[in-house]
Amino acid sequence: MELFNETSKLAAVIHKDHTLLPVINRLGVKLGFGDLSIRELCVKEGIDVTFFMEIINVFHNESYFSEKKLLDFSVSIVIDYLLKTHKYYLDYVLPEQERLIDLFLLNCANDCKENELVLKFYNKFREEFVNHMQLEETKAFPYILQLNDTIQNPLKKGAFLEQYQNFTIKGFEKEHGNMDEKMFDLKNIIIKYLPPNYNLNIGNSLLSNLFMFEKDLKNHARIEDKILIPKVKQLEKIIKKDE
Amino acid sequence: MNNQTNQIIVICNSDIILKGLADILTGCLSDKVILLNQANELIDYPHLSGYILLMMPVNLFKENEAFLKKIFANTNEVKHLHLSYEEKPQYNNTAINIHDNQALIVNKVNELLNSFGVKNEDKTINELTRREIDVLQLVAKGLANKEIADKLSISIHTVISHRKNISEKTGIKSASGLTMYAVLKKIIDIDEISTSDLI
């Protein structure tokens, strides 16, 4: 349950919790960093060290959440991180899961009807998930960035209010829980109910992948729901106050 | 044990005891462990639900009883395991002592965790009732709660309560997950549903 700090060596941090690997990549760090501390590394790579610390601590320790500190970050830095996370899901996680599910089905002995349900369930999940990310990228994030921009340049306010007359972030709030819920269901079905007529090692790889993905999804949703959305609500209030 | 999440909350003003317990509790079957120095920090956890195992010194518990009751209003069940510091403790399965060894602590904690949701010795606790199976069949066919209510001539409230129980017993929450469960358990026939739509 320890918290990492800026003077921790990143190598030691990764030895302690390797599930942080994709997280530090998204934050802009590649491996091969020798004995550098987190602070030294962030300075070298031009990364906001406070943001880096908060994200890895939030990810490492589920009960850690200093919402006040996190609300200090600009929305653009948060959105940049979220976009990189989406890209990681799209470019790596989803294709990898597909590959594993293909292997998973390949080894099924005779009647595969039941195993194929896994594929159908997954495809449906994937479709919803990709749509959800697209909606954020094409609707919610541009709105937020423009809102932020308008607060810094009050001259643009007229145009902003006209473009987004009836639009608020509220409409985007619900959905999240759904995604990690479905991941949990898929894991639980394989663990508890699916007849094990598949290659066990491949089944284990698939499950490990799903466990890690579920954790990542939960944290991703936590950052959106607990940091980004409250922040946007603050900004929306400021805009309305000036009216 | 059924499938609602269970969480352990430890409240103790000594960080040494908290960290030590955190280490020991990694060997327990809980979904989450929350460590706090003071009871009032629970105010930061407004959405606690499921089953809670609360570990704290008994005097601290008594001081905060009313507050704790409020905080745990939406949980299924709360059980207590008192932390005691006595030099020569008597064995007591509702308390752990600072001198207890690791195995004993893990045993006591797991025993309490396993007892959550089990009302009596009923082994069929996780089996679905006839009515729940009726509801599940219709969920799997893609019917909405309202439609299920009409079809079975029960109130929508009853449908929702059946669905909650089904999810608790099976550990599956989403409608598509339940469809998959129903097929795997042969509660409905795979050809009866159009899987491309429903799963």
Interface residues (C-beta under 8 A of the other chain):
Chain A: M1 E62 S63 K113 E114 L117 V118 K120 F121 K124 F125 N178 E181 K182 F184 D185 L186 N188 I189 K192 Y193 L194 P195
Chain B: K19 A22 K32 V33 I34 L35 G171 I172 K173 S174 S176 G177 M180 Y181 V183 L184 K185 I190 T195 S196 I199
